Amino acid sequence: MKKKLVIIPIVIFIIAIVIIGSQSNSSDQKNEVIFHITLADPSLYKNGIFSDTFTIEEGEYSFRFVPNGDSPQNLTISIMGDEIEFSENFVLNGTLHETGISEYYTWDYDGKKSIHILNQQEVSIKINPNGNTRGSVSVDIITN
């Protein structure tokens, strides 16, 4: 009887580990970064525009930004491929937070952040900071 009492909690523990492990593996595929650039140096731009190419798989994607108060006020992003034409003008928006003892802002870009890719393809991305090549911002494209 004592052996059963010891074995049952061990089995339940192992099952819990397997369930938690399988959930973390499925969530690892969400929010996977498939493109990343930190634009913090004017030398990254050619004629005021950053350009790059990469291969993207079929699927649903979103933009994620890491801006600050010095980031470009407008960030125009275009993605072109055989079966995709995407262009959006993102506008920097600061949100004031008041805690009672301090005030601070958080920053994000407003605009259409989702992209649907029908087939694997090579795409070109252009990021235009509309003249502000000195303000830093990180741009990611992540899986949904």
Phi and psi in radians as a Rosetta constraint file:
Dihedral C 1 N 2 CA 2 C 2 CIRCULARHARMONIC -1.141 0.35
Dihedral N 2 CA 2 C 2 N 3 CIRCULARHARMONIC -0.603 0.35
Dihedral C 2 N 3 CA 3 C 3 CIRCULARHARMONIC -1.118 0.35
Dihedral N 3 CA 3 C 3 N 4 CIRCULARHARMONIC -0.693 0.35
Dihedral C 3 N 4 CA 4 C 4 CIRCULARHARMONIC -1.131 0.35
Dihedral N 4 CA 4 C 4 N 5 CIRCULARHARMONIC -0.696 0.35
Dihedral C 4 N 5 CA 5 C 5 CIRCULARHARMONIC -1.149 0.35
Dihedral N 5 CA 5 C 5 N 6 CIRCULARHARMONIC -0.534 0.35
Dihedral C 5 N 6 CA 6 C 6 CIRCULARHARMONIC -1.410 0.35
Dihedral N 6 CA 6 C 6 N 7 CIRCULARHARMONIC -0.703 0.35
Dihedral C 6 N 7 CA 7 C 7 CIRCULARHARMONIC -1.216 0.35
Dihedral N 7 CA 7 C 7 N 8 CIRCULARHARMONIC -0.676 0.35
Dihedral C 7 N 8 CA 8 C 8 CIRCULARHARMONIC -1.030 0.35
Dihedral N 8 CA 8 C 8 N 9 CIRCULARHARMONIC -0.874 0.35
Dihedral C 8 N 9 CA 9 C 9 CIRCULARHARMONIC -1.103 0.35
Dihedral N 9 CA 9 C 9 N 10 CIRCULARHARMONIC -0.584 0.35
Dihedral C 9 N 10 CA 10 C 10 CIRCULARHARMONIC -1.154 0.35
Dihedral N 10 CA 10 C 10 N 11 CIRCULARHARMONIC -0.763 0.35
Dihedral C 10 N 11 CA 11 C 11 CIRCULARHARMONIC -1.099 0.35
Dihedral N 11 CA 11 C 11 N 12 CIRCULARHARMONIC -0.766 0.35
Dihedral C 11 N 12 CA 12 C 12 CIRCULARHARMONIC -1.092 0.35
Dihedral N 12 CA 12 C 12 N 13 CIRCULARHARMONIC -0.707 0.35
Dihedral C 12 N 13 CA 13 C 13 CIRCULARHARMONIC -1.095 0.35
Dihedral N 13 CA 13 C 13 N 14 CIRCULARHARMONIC -0.766 0.35
Dihedral C 13 N 14 CA 14 C 14 CIRCULARHARMONIC -1.127 0.35
Dihedral N 14 CA 14 C 14 N 15 CIRCULARHARMONIC -0.741 0.35
Dihedral C 14 N 15 CA 15 C 15 CIRCULARHARMONIC -1.080 0.35
Dihedral N 15 CA 15 C 15 N 16 CIRCULARHARMONIC -0.730 0.35
Dihedral C 15 N 16 CA 16 C 16 CIRCULARHARMONIC -1.101 0.35
Dihedral N 16 CA 16 C 16 N 17 CIRCULARHARMONIC -0.727 0.35
Dihedral C 16 N 17 CA 17 C 17 CIRCULARHARMONIC -1.087 0.35
Dihedral N 17 CA 17 C 17 N 18 CIRCULARHARMONIC -0.759 0.35
Dihedral C 17 N 18 CA 18 C 18 CIRCULARHARMONIC -1.107 0.35
Dihedral N 18 CA 18 C 18 N 19 CIRCULARHARMONIC -0.747 0.35
Dihedral C 18 N 19 CA 19 C 19 CIRCULARHARMONIC -1.137 0.35
Dihedral N 19 CA 19 C 19 N 20 CIRCULARHARMONIC -0.818 0.35
Dihedral C 19 N 20 CA 20 C 20 CIRCULARHARMONIC -1.106 0.35
Dihedral N 20 CA 20 C 20 N 21 CIRCULARHARMONIC -0.731 0.35
Dihedral C 20 N 21 CA 21 C 21 CIRCULARHARMONIC -1.091 0.35
Dihedral N 21 CA 21 C 21 N 22 CIRCULARHARMONIC -0.703 0.35
Dihedral C 21 N 22 CA 22 C 22 CIRCULARHARMONIC -1.233 0.35
Dihedral N 22 CA 22 C 22 N 23 CIRCULARHARMONIC -0.583 0.35
Dihedral C 22 N 23 CA 23 C 23 CIRCULARHARMONIC -1.201 0.35
Dihedral N 23 CA 23 C 23 N 24 CIRCULARHARMONIC -0.691 0.35
Dihedral C 23 N 24 CA 24 C 24 CIRCULARHARMONIC -1.224 0.35
Dihedral N 24 CA 24 C 24 N 25 CIRCULARHARMONIC -0.555 0.35
Dihedral C 24 N 25 CA 25 C 25 CIRCULARHARMONIC -1.154 0.35
Dihedral N 25 CA 25 C 25 N 26 CIRCULARHARMONIC -0.696 0.35
Dihedral C 25 N 26 CA 26 C 26 CIRCULARHARMONIC -1.244 0.35
Dihedral N 26 CA 26 C 26 N 27 CIRCULARHARMONIC -0.576 0.35
Dihedral C 26 N 27 CA 27 C 27 CIRCULARHARMONIC -1.345 0.35
Dihedral N 27 CA 27 C 27 N 28 CIRCULARHARMONIC -0.345 0.35
Dihedral C 27 N 28 CA 28 C 28 CIRCULARHARMONIC -1.107 0.35
Dihedral N 28 CA 28 C 28 N 29 CIRCULARHARMONIC -0.538 0.35
Dihedral C 28 N 29 CA 29 C 29 CIRCULARHARMONIC -1.329 0.35
Dihedral N 29 CA 29 C 29 N 30 CIRCULARHARMONIC -0.429 0.35
Dihedral C 29 N 30 CA 30 C 30 CIRCULARHARMONIC -1.363 0.35
Dihedral N 30 CA 30 C 30 N 31 CIRCULARHARMONIC 2.531 0.35
Dihedral C 30 N 31 CA 31 C 31 CIRCULARHARMONIC 1.111 0.35
Dihedral N 31 CA 31 C 31 N 32 CIRCULARHARMONIC 0.381 0.35
Dihedral C 31 N 32 CA 32 C 32 CIRCULARHARMONIC -1.247 0.35
Dihedral N 32 CA 32 C 32 N 33 CIRCULARHARMONIC 2.299 0.35
Dihedral C 32 N 33 CA 33 C 33 CIRCULARHARMONIC -1.389 0.35
Dihedral N 33 CA 33 C 33 N 34 CIRCULARHARMONIC 2.121 0.35
Dihedral C 33 N 34 CA 34 C 34 CIRCULARHARMONIC -1.880 0.35
Dihedral N 34 CA 34 C 34 N 35 CIRCULARHARMONIC -0.231 0.35
Dihedral C 34 N 35 CA 35 C 35 CIRCULARHARMONIC -2.608 0.35
Dihedral N 35 CA 35 C 35 N 36 CIRCULARHARMONIC 2.386 0.35
Dihedral C 35 N 36 CA 36 C 36 CIRCULARHARMONIC -2.563 0.35
Dihedral N 36 CA 36 C 36 N 37 CIRCULARHARMONIC 2.407 0.35
Dihedral C 36 N 37 CA 37 C 37 CIRCULARHARMONIC -2.601 0.35
Dihedral N 37 CA 37 C 37 N 38 CIRCULARHARMONIC 2.384 0.35
Dihedral C 37 N 38 CA 38 C 38 CIRCULARHARMONIC -1.881 0.35
Dihedral N 38 CA 38 C 38 N 39 CIRCULARHARMONIC 1.983 0.35
Dihedral C 38 N 39 CA 39 C 39 CIRCULARHARMONIC -1.669 0.35
Dihedral N 39 CA 39 C 39 N 40 CIRCULARHARMONIC 1.716 0.35
Dihedral C 39 N 40 CA 40 C 40 CIRCULARHARMONIC -2.377 0.35
Dihedral N 40 CA 40 C 40 N 41 CIRCULARHARMONIC 0.198 0.35
Dihedral C 40 N 41 CA 41 C 41 CIRCULARHARMONIC -2.471 0.35
Dihedral N 41 CA 41 C 41 N 42 CIRCULARHARMONIC 2.139 0.35
Dihedral C 41 N 42 CA 42 C 42 CIRCULARHARMONIC -0.980 0.35
Dihedral N 42 CA 42 C 42 N 43 CIRCULARHARMONIC -0.394 0.35
Dihedral C 42 N 43 CA 43 C 43 CIRCULARHARMONIC -1.238 0.35
Dihedral N 43 CA 43 C 43 N 44 CIRCULARHARMONIC -0.198 0.35
Dihedral C 43 N 44 CA 44 C 44 CIRCULARHARMONIC -1.307 0.35
Dihedral N 44 CA 44 C 44 N 45 CIRCULARHARMONIC -0.267 0.35
Dihedral C 44 N 45 CA 45 C 45 CIRCULARHARMONIC -1.738 0.35
Dihedral N 45 CA 45 C 45 N 46 CIRCULARHARMONIC 2.529 0.35
Dihedral C 45 N 46 CA 46 C 46 CIRCULARHARMONIC -2.055 0.35
Dihedral N 46 CA 46 C 46 N 47 CIRCULARHARMONIC 2.098 0.35
Dihedral C 46 N 47 CA 47 C 47 CIRCULARHARMONIC 0.956 0.35
Dihedral N 47 CA 47 C 47 N 48 CIRCULARHARMONIC 0.641 0.35
Dihedral C 47 N 48 CA 48 C 48 CIRCULARHARMONIC 1.409 0.35
Dihedral N 48 CA 48 C 48 N 49 CIRCULARHARMONIC 0.121 0.35
Dihedral C 48 N 49 CA 49 C 49 CIRCULARHARMONIC -2.303 0.35
Dihedral N 49 CA 49 C 49 N 50 CIRCULARHARMONIC 2.349 0.35
Dihedral C 49 N 50 CA 50 C 50 CIRCULARHARMONIC -1.543 0.35
Dihedral N 50 CA 50 C 50 N 51 CIRCULARHARMONIC 2.365 0.35
Dihedral C 50 N 51 CA 51 C 51 CIRCULARHARMONIC -2.324 0.35
Dihedral N 51 CA 51 C 51 N 52 CIRCULARHARMONIC 2.553 0.35
Dihedral C 51 N 52 CA 52 C 52 CIRCULARHARMONIC -2.779 0.35
Dihedral N 52 CA 52 C 52 N 53 CIRCULARHARMONIC 2.890 0.35
Dihedral C 52 N 53 CA 53 C 53 CIRCULARHARMONIC -2.260 0.35
Dihedral N 53 CA 53 C 53 N 54 CIRCULARHARMONIC 2.627 0.35
Dihedral C 53 N 54 CA 54 C 54 CIRCULARHARMONIC -2.800 0.35
Dihedral N 54 CA 54 C 54 N 55 CIRCULARHARMONIC 2.869 0.35
Dihedral C 54 N 55 CA 55 C 55 CIRCULARHARMONIC -1.696 0.35
Dihedral N 55 CA 55 C 55 N 56 CIRCULARHARMONIC 2.361 0.35
Dihedral C 55 N 56 CA 56 C 56 CIRCULARHARMONIC -2.169 0.35
Dihedral N 56 CA 56 C 56 N 57 CIRCULARHARMONIC 2.442 0.35
Dihedral C 56 N 57 CA 57 C 57 CIRCULARHARMONIC -1.514 0.35
Dihedral N 57 CA 57 C 57 N 58 CIRCULARHARMONIC 2.889 0.35
Dihedral C 57 N 58 CA 58 C 58 CIRCULARHARMONIC -1.050 0.35
Dihedral N 58 CA 58 C 58 N 59 CIRCULARHARMONIC 2.438 0.35
Dihedral C 58 N 59 CA 59 C 59 CIRCULARHARMONIC 2.655 0.35
Dihedral N 59 CA 59 C 59 N 60 CIRCULARHARMONIC -3.038 0.35
Dihedral C 59 N 60 CA 60 C 60 CIRCULARHARMONIC -1.832 0.35
Dihedral N 60 CA 60 C 60 N 61 CIRCULARHARMONIC 2.314 0.35
Dihedral C 60 N 61 CA 61 C 61 CIRCULARHARMONIC -2.347 0.35
Dihedral N 61 CA 61 C 61 N 62 CIRCULARHARMONIC 2.810 0.35
Dihedral C 61 N 62 CA 62 C 62 CIRCULARHARMONIC -2.415 0.35
Dihedral N 62 CA 62 C 62 N 63 CIRCULARHARMONIC 2.707 0.35
Dihedral C 62 N 63 CA 63 C 63 CIRCULARHARMONIC -1.510 0.35
Dihedral N 63 CA 63 C 63 N 64 CIRCULARHARMONIC 2.506 0.35
Dihedral C 63 N 64 CA 64 C 64 CIRCULARHARMONIC -2.316 0.35
Dihedral N 64 CA 64 C 64 N 65 CIRCULARHARMONIC 2.346 0.35
Dihedral C 64 N 65 CA 65 C 65 CIRCULARHARMONIC -2.087 0.35
Dihedral N 65 CA 65 C 65 N 66 CIRCULARHARMONIC 2.627 0.35
Dihedral C 65 N 66 CA 66 C 66 CIRCULARHARMONIC -2.185 0.35
Dihedral N 66 CA 66 C 66 N 67 CIRCULARHARMONIC 1.497 0.35
Dihedral C 66 N 67 CA 67 C 67 CIRCULARHARMONIC -1.722 0.35
Dihedral N 67 CA 67 C 67 N 68 CIRCULARHARMONIC 3.027 0.35
Dihedral C 67 N 68 CA 68 C 68 CIRCULARHARMONIC -2.515 0.35
Dihedral N 68 CA 68 C 68 N 69 CIRCULARHARMONIC -3.064 0.35
Dihedral C 68 N 69 CA 69 C 69 CIRCULARHARMONIC -1.125 0.35
Dihedral N 69 CA 69 C 69 N 70 CIRCULARHARMONIC -0.353 0.35
Dihedral C 69 N 70 CA 70 C 70 CIRCULARHARMONIC -1.631 0.35
Dihedral N 70 CA 70 C 70 N 71 CIRCULARHARMONIC -0.018 0.35
Dihedral C 70 N 71 CA 71 C 71 CIRCULARHARMONIC -1.165 0.35
Dihedral N 71 CA 71 C 71 N 72 CIRCULARHARMONIC 2.758 0.35
Dihedral C 71 N 72 CA 72 C 72 CIRCULARHARMONIC -0.959 0.35
Dihedral N 72 CA 72 C 72 N 73 CIRCULARHARMONIC 2.382 0.35
Dihedral C 72 N 73 CA 73 C 73 CIRCULARHARMONIC -1.143 0.35
Dihedral N 73 CA 73 C 73 N 74 CIRCULARHARMONIC -0.599 0.35
Dihedral C 73 N 74 CA 74 C 74 CIRCULARHARMONIC -2.217 0.35
Dihedral N 74 CA 74 C 74 N 75 CIRCULARHARMONIC 2.330 0.35
Dihedral C 74 N 75 CA 75 C 75 CIRCULARHARMONIC -2.273 0.35
Dihedral N 75 CA 75 C 75 N 76 CIRCULARHARMONIC 1.911 0.35
Dihedral C 75 N 76 CA 76 C 76 CIRCULARHARMONIC -1.685 0.35
Dihedral N 76 CA 76 C 76 N 77 CIRCULARHARMONIC 2.137 0.35
Dihedral C 76 N 77 CA 77 C 77 CIRCULARHARMONIC -2.080 0.35
Dihedral N 77 CA 77 C 77 N 78 CIRCULARHARMONIC 2.270 0.35
Dihedral C 77 N 78 CA 78 C 78 CIRCULARHARMONIC -2.165 0.35
Dihedral N 78 CA 78 C 78 N 79 CIRCULARHARMONIC 2.404 0.35
Dihedral C 78 N 79 CA 79 C 79 CIRCULARHARMONIC -2.214 0.35
Dihedral N 79 CA 79 C 79 N 80 CIRCULARHARMONIC 2.180 0.35
Dihedral C 79 N 80 CA 80 C 80 CIRCULARHARMONIC -2.234 0.35
Dihedral N 80 CA 80 C 80 N 81 CIRCULARHARMONIC 2.370 0.35
Dihedral C 80 N 81 CA 81 C 81 CIRCULARHARMONIC -2.646 0.35
Dihedral N 81 CA 81 C 81 N 82 CIRCULARHARMONIC -3.008 0.35
Dihedral C 81 N 82 CA 82 C 82 CIRCULARHARMONIC -1.056 0.35
Dihedral N 82 CA 82 C 82 N 83 CIRCULARHARMONIC -0.616 0.35
Dihedral C 82 N 83 CA 83 C 83 CIRCULARHARMONIC -2.249 0.35
Dihedral N 83 CA 83 C 83 N 84 CIRCULARHARMONIC 0.416 0.35
Dihedral C 83 N 84 CA 84 C 84 CIRCULARHARMONIC -2.527 0.35
Dihedral N 84 CA 84 C 84 N 85 CIRCULARHARMONIC 2.345 0.35
Dihedral C 84 N 85 CA 85 C 85 CIRCULARHARMONIC -2.357 0.35
Dihedral N 85 CA 85 C 85 N 86 CIRCULARHARMONIC 1.873 0.35
Dihedral C 85 N 86 CA 86 C 86 CIRCULARHARMONIC -2.205 0.35
Dihedral N 86 CA 86 C 86 N 87 CIRCULARHARMONIC 2.363 0.35
Dihedral C 86 N 87 CA 87 C 87 CIRCULARHARMONIC -2.595 0.35
Dihedral N 87 CA 87 C 87 N 88 CIRCULARHARMONIC 2.346 0.35
Dihedral C 87 N 88 CA 88 C 88 CIRCULARHARMONIC -2.576 0.35
Dihedral N 88 CA 88 C 88 N 89 CIRCULARHARMONIC 2.439 0.35
Dihedral C 88 N 89 CA 89 C 89 CIRCULARHARMONIC -1.760 0.35
Dihedral N 89 CA 89 C 89 N 90 CIRCULARHARMONIC 1.827 0.35
Dihedral C 89 N 90 CA 90 C 90 CIRCULARHARMONIC -1.520 0.35
Dihedral N 90 CA 90 C 90 N 91 CIRCULARHARMONIC 2.438 0.35
Dihedral C 90 N 91 CA 91 C 91 CIRCULARHARMONIC -2.033 0.35
Dihedral N 91 CA 91 C 91 N 92 CIRCULARHARMONIC 2.221 0.35
Dihedral C 91 N 92 CA 92 C 92 CIRCULARHARMONIC -1.207 0.35
Dihedral N 92 CA 92 C 92 N 93 CIRCULARHARMONIC 2.281 0.35
Dihedral C 92 N 93 CA 93 C 93 CIRCULARHARMONIC -2.243 0.35
Dihedral N 93 CA 93 C 93 N 94 CIRCULARHARMONIC 2.176 0.35
Dihedral C 93 N 94 CA 94 C 94 CIRCULARHARMONIC -1.732 0.35
Dihedral N 94 CA 94 C 94 N 95 CIRCULARHARMONIC 2.366 0.35
Dihedral C 94 N 95 CA 95 C 95 CIRCULARHARMONIC -2.001 0.35
Dihedral N 95 CA 95 C 95 N 96 CIRCULARHARMONIC 2.124 0.35
Dihedral C 95 N 96 CA 96 C 96 CIRCULARHARMONIC -1.375 0.35
Dihedral N 96 CA 96 C 96 N 97 CIRCULARHARMONIC 2.330 0.35
Dihedral C 96 N 97 CA 97 C 97 CIRCULARHARMONIC -2.091 0.35
Dihedral N 97 CA 97 C 97 N 98 CIRCULARHARMONIC 2.256 0.35
Dihedral C 97 N 98 CA 98 C 98 CIRCULARHARMONIC -2.039 0.35
Dihedral N 98 CA 98 C 98 N 99 CIRCULARHARMONIC 2.166 0.35
Dihedral C 98 N 99 CA 99 C 99 CIRCULARHARMONIC -1.804 0.35
Dihedral N 99 CA 99 C 99 N 100 CIRCULARHARMONIC -0.040 0.35
Dihedral C 99 N 100 CA 100 C 100 CIRCULARHARMONIC 1.755 0.35
Dihedral N 100 CA 100 C 100 N 101 CIRCULARHARMONIC -0.678 0.35
Dihedral C 100 N 101 CA 101 C 101 CIRCULARHARMONIC -1.946 0.35
Dihedral N 101 CA 101 C 101 N 102 CIRCULARHARMONIC -0.168 0.35
Dihedral C 101 N 102 CA 102 C 102 CIRCULARHARMONIC -2.713 0.35
Dihedral N 102 CA 102 C 102 N 103 CIRCULARHARMONIC 2.894 0.35
Dihedral C 102 N 103 CA 103 C 103 CIRCULARHARMONIC -2.272 0.35
Dihedral N 103 CA 103 C 103 N 104 CIRCULARHARMONIC 2.464 0.35
Dihedral C 103 N 104 CA 104 C 104 CIRCULARHARMONIC -2.678 0.35
Dihedral N 104 CA 104 C 104 N 105 CIRCULARHARMONIC 2.840 0.35
Dihedral C 104 N 105 CA 105 C 105 CIRCULARHARMONIC -1.950 0.35
Dihedral N 105 CA 105 C 105 N 106 CIRCULARHARMONIC 2.566 0.35
Dihedral C 105 N 106 CA 106 C 106 CIRCULARHARMONIC -1.993 0.35
Dihedral N 106 CA 106 C 106 N 107 CIRCULARHARMONIC 2.649 0.35
Dihedral C 106 N 107 CA 107 C 107 CIRCULARHARMONIC -2.178 0.35
Dihedral N 107 CA 107 C 107 N 108 CIRCULARHARMONIC 2.492 0.35
Dihedral C 107 N 108 CA 108 C 108 CIRCULARHARMONIC -2.726 0.35
Dihedral N 108 CA 108 C 108 N 109 CIRCULARHARMONIC 2.829 0.35
Dihedral C 108 N 109 CA 109 C 109 CIRCULARHARMONIC -1.715 0.35
Dihedral N 109 CA 109 C 109 N 110 CIRCULARHARMONIC 2.301 0.35
Dihedral C 109 N 110 CA 110 C 110 CIRCULARHARMONIC -1.598 0.35
Dihedral N 110 CA 110 C 110 N 111 CIRCULARHARMONIC 2.454 0.35
Dihedral C 110 N 111 CA 111 C 111 CIRCULARHARMONIC 2.650 0.35
Dihedral N 111 CA 111 C 111 N 112 CIRCULARHARMONIC 3.069 0.35
Dihedral C 111 N 112 CA 112 C 112 CIRCULARHARMONIC -1.269 0.35
Dihedral N 112 CA 112 C 112 N 113 CIRCULARHARMONIC 2.009 0.35
Dihedral C 112 N 113 CA 113 C 113 CIRCULARHARMONIC -1.806 0.35
Dihedral N 113 CA 113 C 113 N 114 CIRCULARHARMONIC -0.034 0.35
Dihedral C 113 N 114 CA 114 C 114 CIRCULARHARMONIC -1.837 0.35
Dihedral N 114 CA 114 C 114 N 115 CIRCULARHARMONIC 2.565 0.35
Dihedral C 114 N 115 CA 115 C 115 CIRCULARHARMONIC -2.367 0.35
Dihedral N 115 CA 115 C 115 N 116 CIRCULARHARMONIC 2.395 0.35
Dihedral C 115 N 116 CA 116 C 116 CIRCULARHARMONIC -1.960 0.35
Dihedral N 116 CA 116 C 116 N 117 CIRCULARHARMONIC 2.124 0.35
Dihedral C 116 N 117 CA 117 C 117 CIRCULARHARMONIC -1.863 0.35
Dihedral N 117 CA 117 C 117 N 118 CIRCULARHARMONIC 2.161 0.35
Dihedral C 117 N 118 CA 118 C 118 CIRCULARHARMONIC -1.409 0.35
Dihedral N 118 CA 118 C 118 N 119 CIRCULARHARMONIC -0.624 0.35
Dihedral C 118 N 119 CA 119 C 119 CIRCULARHARMONIC -2.522 0.35
Dihedral N 119 CA 119 C 119 N 120 CIRCULARHARMONIC 2.702 0.35
Dihedral C 119 N 120 CA 120 C 120 CIRCULARHARMONIC -1.019 0.35
Dihedral N 120 CA 120 C 120 N 121 CIRCULARHARMONIC 2.373 0.35
Dihedral C 120 N 121 CA 121 C 121 CIRCULARHARMONIC -2.864 0.35
Dihedral N 121 CA 121 C 121 N 122 CIRCULARHARMONIC 2.761 0.35
Dihedral C 121 N 122 CA 122 C 122 CIRCULARHARMONIC -1.497 0.35
Dihedral N 122 CA 122 C 122 N 123 CIRCULARHARMONIC 2.338 0.35
Dihedral C 122 N 123 CA 123 C 123 CIRCULARHARMONIC -2.225 0.35
Dihedral N 123 CA 123 C 123 N 124 CIRCULARHARMONIC 2.729 0.35
Dihedral C 123 N 124 CA 124 C 124 CIRCULARHARMONIC -1.922 0.35
Dihedral N 124 CA 124 C 124 N 125 CIRCULARHARMONIC 2.460 0.35
Dihedral C 124 N 125 CA 125 C 125 CIRCULARHARMONIC -2.074 0.35
Dihedral N 125 CA 125 C 125 N 126 CIRCULARHARMONIC 2.395 0.35
Dihedral C 125 N 126 CA 126 C 126 CIRCULARHARMONIC -2.193 0.35
Dihedral N 126 CA 126 C 126 N 127 CIRCULARHARMONIC 2.275 0.35
Dihedral C 126 N 127 CA 127 C 127 CIRCULARHARMONIC -2.115 0.35
Dihedral N 127 CA 127 C 127 N 128 CIRCULARHARMONIC 2.040 0.35
Dihedral C 127 N 128 CA 128 C 128 CIRCULARHARMONIC -1.951 0.35
Dihedral N 128 CA 128 C 128 N 129 CIRCULARHARMONIC 1.978 0.35
Dihedral C 128 N 129 CA 129 C 129 CIRCULARHARMONIC -1.459 0.35
Dihedral N 129 CA 129 C 129 N 130 CIRCULARHARMONIC 0.192 0.35
Dihedral C 129 N 130 CA 130 C 130 CIRCULARHARMONIC 0.906 0.35
Dihedral N 130 CA 130 C 130 N 131 CIRCULARHARMONIC 0.866 0.35
Dihedral C 130 N 131 CA 131 C 131 CIRCULARHARMONIC 1.686 0.35
Dihedral N 131 CA 131 C 131 N 132 CIRCULARHARMONIC -0.337 0.35
Dihedral C 131 N 132 CA 132 C 132 CIRCULARHARMONIC -1.703 0.35
Dihedral N 132 CA 132 C 132 N 133 CIRCULARHARMONIC 1.398 0.35
Dihedral C 132 N 133 CA 133 C 133 CIRCULARHARMONIC -1.537 0.35
Dihedral N 133 CA 133 C 133 N 134 CIRCULARHARMONIC 0.017 0.35
Dihedral C 133 N 134 CA 134 C 134 CIRCULARHARMONIC -1.742 0.35
Dihedral N 134 CA 134 C 134 N 135 CIRCULARHARMONIC -0.392 0.35
Dihedral C 134 N 135 CA 135 C 135 CIRCULARHARMONIC -1.346 0.35
Dihedral N 135 CA 135 C 135 N 136 CIRCULARHARMONIC 2.352 0.35
Dihedral C 135 N 136 CA 136 C 136 CIRCULARHARMONIC -1.551 0.35
Dihedral N 136 CA 136 C 136 N 137 CIRCULARHARMONIC 2.565 0.35
Dihedral C 136 N 137 CA 137 C 137 CIRCULARHARMONIC -2.791 0.35
Dihedral N 137 CA 137 C 137 N 138 CIRCULARHARMONIC 2.461 0.35
Dihedral C 137 N 138 CA 138 C 138 CIRCULARHARMONIC -1.806 0.35
Dihedral N 138 CA 138 C 138 N 139 CIRCULARHARMONIC 2.425 0.35
Dihedral C 138 N 139 CA 139 C 139 CIRCULARHARMONIC -2.174 0.35
Dihedral N 139 CA 139 C 139 N 140 CIRCULARHARMONIC 2.183 0.35
Dihedral C 139 N 140 CA 140 C 140 CIRCULARHARMONIC -2.111 0.35
Dihedral N 140 CA 140 C 140 N 141 CIRCULARHARMONIC 2.585 0.35
Dihedral C 140 N 141 CA 141 C 141 CIRCULARHARMONIC -1.978 0.35
Dihedral N 141 CA 141 C 141 N 142 CIRCULARHARMONIC 2.175 0.35
Dihedral C 141 N 142 CA 142 C 142 CIRCULARHARMONIC -2.161 0.35
Dihedral N 142 CA 142 C 142 N 143 CIRCULARHARMONIC 2.722 0.35
Dihedral C 142 N 143 CA 143 C 143 CIRCULARHARMONIC -1.313 0.35
Dihedral N 143 CA 143 C 143 N 144 CIRCULARHARMONIC 2.594 0.35
